Amino acid sequence: MKHRSRKALGSIIVAVASLSIVALPSRDARAKIPPDLREGTKPNYFEFGPTAGHGFGAHGTHADGWLNYLHHFRGAAEGPALGAVVVGGGWDRSYRFMAGVLFEWDFKLIKDKPLGLYLGPHVAGGYGFRDRRHDDRVTSHGFQITAGPTLKLLLNDFWSFWVRPTNVDLLIGTDFGPGVTGAIGAGITF
C-alpha cells in the first residue's frame, strides 16, 4: 500500500511540475516550451472539421462540416485574420448551407510564454440556406451570421487543432432562424 501511495504522489508531483512549465512565468520560457508547441510564424490557415447544433423554431438538430481559409494580416498566427468559410450538411432530414466571409482575431492565451495556444473571437456572415423535411417542409434563404470564440493550438508551426465550443447562429431571410452550434477540427498553416 505504501508503494502505491509513493507512486501516486510521484505522479502528481511530475504532473504539477509539467503544468508549472506552461503556467508560471520564467526568464528562459523558450527553453522550457517544447519546439513542437511554440507559437505560429505563418499567416495562412486552411481548416476543416465537423459541427453539430440545434436551431430553434422550424429548424431542428443538424450536423455538418466546416471548411475555412484565413489570412493573418500581421504575417504570423496572432492578430486579425480575414478569409472565406463554407458550412454545409444535414441530419434527420434537415439540411443547411452557408458560404461567406470569416473574420477572426487571435490572441496568445499565455502572453509570457512562446506557446502556440490562441483564443480569438470570430464572426462569419454570408448566404445561408436551410431546409427541413419533416411533417411540414420549411425552406429558408437569407443572410446567415455566426459568431463565437475559437481556441486553437499549433503543433510544429504546421498543424492547427481548434475548437469553437459555442457559436450563435442567426438566419435572417424568408424565415427567422436562431440556433447554437459547436465545432471541432484541424488544419494546416502555410
C-alpha positions as CSV (number, residue, x, y, z in Angstrom):
1,M,0.0,0.0,0.0
2,K,2.9,2.4,0.8
3,H,4.4,1.7,-2.6
4,R,1.2,2.7,-4.4
5,S,0.9,5.9,-2.3
6,R,4.5,6.9,-3.2
7,K,4.0,6.1,-6.8
8,A,0.8,8.1,-6.9
9,L,2.5,11.0,-5.1
10,G,5.3,10.9,-7.6
11,S,2.9,11.0,-10.5
12,I,1.2,14.0,-9.0
13,I,4.5,15.8,-8.5
14,V,5.5,15.2,-12.1
15,A,2.1,16.4,-13.4
16,V,2.3,19.6,-11.3
17,A,5.9,20.3,-12.4
18,S,4.9,19.8,-16.0
19,L,2.0,22.2,-15.8
20,S,4.1,24.8,-14.0
21,I,6.4,24.9,-17.0
22,V,3.5,26.2,-19.1
23,A,1.6,28.2,-16.4
24,L,4.3,30.0,-14.5
25,P,6.4,32.9,-15.9
26,S,10.1,32.5,-16.3
27,R,13.1,34.2,-17.8
28,D,14.0,31.3,-20.0
29,A,10.5,30.4,-21.2
30,R,11.5,29.5,-24.7
31,A,13.8,26.8,-23.5
32,K,11.1,25.1,-21.4
33,I,8.4,25.1,-24.2
34,P,8.9,22.1,-26.5
35,P,9.7,23.2,-30.0
36,D,6.6,21.4,-31.3
37,L,4.3,23.7,-29.3
38,R,5.9,27.1,-30.0
39,E,3.9,29.9,-31.4
40,G,3.0,30.1,-35.1
41,T,5.0,32.1,-37.7
42,K,2.9,31.6,-40.8
43,P,-0.1,33.8,-41.8
44,N,-2.3,31.4,-43.7
45,Y,-4.6,28.7,-42.3
46,F,-6.7,26.1,-44.0
47,E,-9.1,24.4,-41.5
48,F,-11.9,21.8,-41.5
49,G,-14.0,19.8,-39.1
50,P,-17.4,18.6,-38.1
51,T,-20.1,20.7,-36.5
52,A,-23.3,19.9,-34.6
53,G,-26.0,22.1,-33.3
54,H,-29.7,22.9,-32.8
55,G,-31.8,25.5,-34.5
56,F,-34.8,26.9,-32.7
57,G,-38.3,27.3,-34.2
58,A,-38.7,25.5,-37.5
59,H,-35.1,24.4,-37.8
60,G,-34.1,21.4,-35.8
61,T,-30.9,19.5,-35.0
62,H,-28.2,19.5,-37.6
63,A,-24.7,18.1,-38.2
64,D,-22.5,19.3,-40.9
65,G,-18.9,20.2,-41.9
66,W,-16.9,23.4,-41.5
67,L,-14.3,24.5,-44.0
68,N,-12.4,27.8,-43.9
69,Y,-9.3,29.7,-45.1
70,L,-7.8,32.5,-43.1
71,H,-5.0,35.0,-43.7
72,H,-3.5,36.9,-40.7
73,F,-2.6,40.5,-41.6
74,R,0.4,40.7,-39.3
75,G,2.2,37.8,-41.0
76,A,2.0,35.3,-38.1
77,A,-0.6,33.4,-36.1
78,E,-1.6,36.3,-33.9
79,G,-3.8,39.2,-34.7
80,P,-6.6,39.9,-37.2
81,A,-7.4,37.5,-40.0
82,L,-9.8,37.5,-42.8
83,G,-10.9,34.7,-45.1
84,A,-13.7,32.6,-46.5
85,V,-15.9,29.9,-44.9
86,V,-18.3,27.2,-46.2
87,V,-20.5,25.2,-43.8
88,G,-22.9,22.5,-45.1
89,G,-24.5,19.2,-44.3
90,G,-27.6,17.7,-42.8
91,W,-29.1,15.4,-40.2
92,D,-32.5,13.8,-39.7
93,R,-34.0,15.3,-42.9
94,S,-32.7,18.8,-42.1
95,Y,-30.1,20.4,-44.4
96,R,-28.2,23.7,-44.2
97,F,-25.6,25.5,-46.1
98,M,-23.6,28.8,-45.6
99,A,-21.0,30.4,-47.7
100,G,-19.4,33.7,-46.8
101,V,-16.7,35.8,-45.2
102,L,-14.9,34.9,-41.9
103,F,-13.2,37.3,-39.6
104,E,-11.1,36.2,-36.6
105,W,-8.8,38.0,-34.2
106,D,-6.4,35.6,-32.5
107,F,-4.7,36.4,-29.1
108,K,-2.0,34.4,-27.5
109,L,-3.6,32.8,-24.4
110,I,-0.4,32.9,-22.3
111,K,1.4,36.1,-23.2
112,D,4.7,35.5,-21.4
113,K,5.2,32.0,-22.9
114,P,6.2,31.2,-26.5
115,L,3.3,28.7,-26.6
116,G,1.2,28.3,-29.7
117,L,-2.1,28.5,-27.9
118,Y,-4.5,31.1,-29.1
119,L,-8.0,32.3,-28.2
120,G,-10.0,34.5,-30.5
121,P,-13.5,35.7,-31.3
122,H,-14.7,35.0,-34.8
123,V,-17.7,36.2,-36.9
124,A,-18.8,34.8,-40.2
125,G,-21.5,36.1,-42.5
126,G,-22.9,35.3,-45.9
127,Y,-25.6,33.5,-47.9
128,G,-27.5,30.9,-45.8
129,F,-29.9,28.2,-46.8
130,R,-31.9,25.8,-44.6
131,D,-34.3,23.0,-45.5
132,R,-36.3,20.8,-43.1
133,R,-38.4,18.0,-44.4
134,H,-40.5,16.7,-41.5
135,D,-44.3,16.9,-41.2
136,D,-44.2,20.4,-42.6
137,R,-41.4,21.3,-45.0
138,V,-39.7,24.6,-44.2
139,T,-37.2,26.1,-46.6
140,S,-35.4,29.4,-45.8
141,H,-32.9,31.6,-47.7
142,G,-31.2,34.7,-46.5
143,F,-28.2,36.2,-44.7
144,Q,-26.6,34.0,-42.1
145,I,-24.3,35.2,-39.3
146,T,-22.3,33.0,-37.0
147,A,-20.2,34.2,-34.1
148,G,-18.4,32.8,-31.1
149,P,-14.9,32.0,-29.6
150,T,-12.1,29.9,-31.1
151,L,-9.5,28.1,-29.1
152,K,-6.5,27.0,-31.3
153,L,-3.3,25.0,-30.6
154,L,-0.5,24.9,-33.1
155,L,1.8,22.0,-33.5
156,N,5.2,22.1,-35.3
157,D,4.2,25.5,-36.7
158,F,2.2,23.5,-39.3
159,W,-0.8,21.7,-37.7
160,S,-3.7,23.6,-36.3
161,F,-6.1,22.0,-33.8
162,W,-9.2,24.1,-32.9
163,V,-12.5,24.1,-31.2
164,R,-15.4,26.5,-31.5
165,P,-17.4,25.4,-28.5
166,T,-20.4,27.7,-28.8
167,N,-21.4,29.5,-32.0
168,V,-24.5,31.6,-32.1
169,D,-26.2,31.3,-35.5
170,L,-28.8,33.6,-37.0
171,L,-30.5,33.3,-40.4
172,I,-32.4,36.4,-41.5
173,G,-34.5,36.0,-44.6
174,T,-37.6,34.1,-45.7
175,D,-37.7,32.7,-42.2
176,F,-36.1,33.8,-39.0
177,G,-34.0,31.0,-37.5
178,P,-31.7,31.4,-34.5
179,G,-29.6,28.5,-33.3
180,V,-26.4,27.3,-31.5
181,T,-23.6,25.2,-33.0
182,G,-20.3,23.7,-31.8
183,A,-17.4,22.7,-34.0
184,I,-14.0,21.0,-33.6
185,G,-11.4,20.3,-36.2
186,A,-7.9,20.5,-37.5
187,G,-6.0,22.2,-40.3
188,I,-2.6,23.3,-41.6
189,T,-0.7,26.6,-41.7
190,F,1.4,27.9,-44.6
